[in-house]
Amino acid sequence: MNILDENIPEHQRQILQLWRVKVQQIGYDISRKGIKDDEIITFLMRKRQPTFFSRDDDFYQRHLCHARYCLVYLSVSRYEAAVFIRRLLCQPEFNTQAKRMGTVIRVSMAGIYLWRLYAEQEIFFSWN
């Protein structure tokens, strides 16, 4: 399940849906508008293998790694969110839910930075 934070513009959600990327957005499809960051983590724990996409850098923290979800911080323009979500989901290292679980990811123009559960160091992947 791919979940978009409410800080992802609606038109970016619509673009993803046109590309047949299955997404649900907080405050639109699921949950409620104005949900707090700590409530989002609790919410994700109740879902089955969610990948959560946000433009909030508070979600790119090593201690937030958990085996039951994936957090993705989009460090890109709000108008490029859909493009970079799709790029990440098409990367061989992240193209299934199982491959993403237990990671906290930062997506940028330069590439993909991430923390894996129990990892000692941040990992970097360049765009293919």
Beta strands, then each sheet from edge to edge (+ up, - down):
strand 1: 2-4
strand 2: 23-25
strand 3: 51-54
strand 4: 70-74
strand 5: 103-107
strand 6: 112-116
strand 7: 123-125
sheet 1: 2+ 1+ 3+ 4+ 5+ 6- 7+
end
